[in-house]
């Protein structure tokens, strides 16, 4: 949310461009946090293997759910972009967690 607002309000990027940049930056930072904190007991793959899987799974939900919801709510329905983004984040959050829990950081006993 903060990065989206930064790129939109400070750098004056259009929403359709500010959002993908903010999403990409958040994917990388969230990977680092989740790798160290949330799933630190499930790091069975190499860091690059985990990053690739994490990036792919979050990319599916971020660009398949969050981003379209932001654009539709903002451009078609006139909802403020930060509220639209928050709705998209809330809808995609569960899918993000499930994909990472079941695939990226799959429990070793299920290999």
C-alpha positions as CSV (number, residue, x, y, z in Angstrom):
1,X,0.0,0.0,0.0
2,X,2.8,2.4,0.9
3,X,4.8,1.7,-2.2
4,X,1.7,2.2,-4.4
5,X,0.9,5.5,-2.7
6,X,4.6,6.6,-3.0
7,X,4.7,5.8,-6.8
8,X,1.3,7.4,-7.4
9,X,1.4,10.5,-5.1
10,X,5.1,11.4,-5.1
11,X,6.4,10.2,-8.4
12,X,3.0,10.7,-10.2
13,X,3.0,7.4,-12.0
14,X,-0.4,6.3,-13.4
15,X,-2.1,3.6,-11.2
16,X,-1.8,1.0,-13.9
17,X,2.0,1.4,-13.8
18,X,2.5,2.2,-10.1
19,X,0.8,-1.0,-9.0
20,X,2.9,-3.6,-10.9
21,X,6.1,-1.8,-9.6
22,X,4.8,-1.8,-6.1
23,X,3.7,-5.4,-6.4
24,X,7.1,-6.6,-7.6
25,X,8.9,-4.7,-4.8
26,X,6.6,-6.2,-2.2
27,X,7.0,-9.7,-3.6
28,X,10.8,-9.5,-3.0
29,X,10.6,-7.9,0.5
30,X,7.8,-10.3,1.6
31,X,9.8,-13.3,0.4
32,X,12.7,-12.3,2.6
33,X,10.4,-11.8,5.6
34,X,8.5,-15.0,5.0
35,X,11.7,-17.0,4.3
36,X,13.2,-15.9,7.6
37,X,10.2,-15.8,9.8
38,X,7.0,-17.6,8.6
39,X,8.5,-20.7,7.0
40,X,12.0,-20.7,8.4
41,X,11.6,-24.3,9.5
42,X,10.7,-25.4,5.9
43,X,13.7,-24.2,3.9
44,X,14.4,-27.6,2.2
45,X,15.0,-26.1,-1.3
46,X,17.8,-23.7,-2.3
47,X,17.1,-20.0,-1.7
48,X,16.7,-19.5,-5.5
49,X,14.3,-22.5,-5.7
50,X,12.2,-21.0,-2.8
51,X,12.4,-17.5,-4.4
52,X,11.3,-18.8,-7.8
53,X,8.3,-20.7,-6.3
54,X,7.3,-17.8,-4.0
55,X,7.5,-15.3,-6.8
56,X,5.5,-17.5,-9.1
57,X,2.8,-18.2,-6.6
58,X,2.5,-14.6,-5.4
59,X,2.6,-13.4,-9.0
60,X,-0.4,-15.6,-9.9
61,X,-2.5,-14.1,-7.1
62,X,-1.1,-10.5,-7.3
63,X,-1.5,-10.2,-11.1
64,X,-4.4,-12.5,-11.4
65,X,-6.5,-11.2,-8.5
66,X,-5.2,-8.1,-6.8
67,X,-4.1,-6.1,-9.9
68,X,-7.4,-6.7,-11.9
69,X,-9.5,-5.9,-8.8
70,X,-7.6,-2.6,-8.4
71,X,-8.0,-1.6,-12.0
72,X,-11.7,-2.6,-12.3
73,X,-12.7,-1.0,-9.0
74,X,-10.7,2.2,-9.7
75,X,-11.2,2.8,-13.4
76,X,-14.7,1.3,-13.9
77,X,-16.4,1.9,-10.6
78,X,-14.5,5.0,-9.5
79,X,-13.4,3.6,-6.1
80,X,-10.4,5.4,-4.6
81,X,-7.3,3.4,-5.7
82,X,-6.0,2.7,-2.2
83,X,-9.3,1.2,-1.1
84,X,-9.5,-0.8,-4.3
85,X,-6.0,-2.1,-3.7
86,X,-6.9,-3.0,-0.1
87,X,-9.8,-5.0,-1.3
88,X,-7.6,-6.8,-3.8
89,X,-5.0,-7.5,-1.1
90,X,-7.6,-9.0,1.2
91,X,-9.1,-11.2,-1.5
92,X,-5.7,-12.5,-2.6
93,X,-4.1,-12.9,0.8
94,X,-5.6,-16.3,1.5
95,X,-4.7,-17.6,-1.9
96,X,-1.1,-16.3,-1.3
97,X,-0.8,-18.1,2.0
98,X,-2.2,-21.4,0.7
99,X,0.0,-21.5,-2.4
100,X,3.1,-20.8,-0.3
101,X,2.1,-23.2,2.5
102,X,1.3,-26.1,0.1
103,X,3.8,-25.5,-2.7
104,X,6.7,-23.1,-2.0
105,X,7.3,-24.3,1.5
106,X,5.7,-27.7,1.3
107,X,6.2,-29.7,4.4
108,X,9.1,-32.1,4.0
109,X,7.0,-35.1,5.1
110,X,4.9,-34.5,1.9
111,X,7.8,-34.6,-0.6
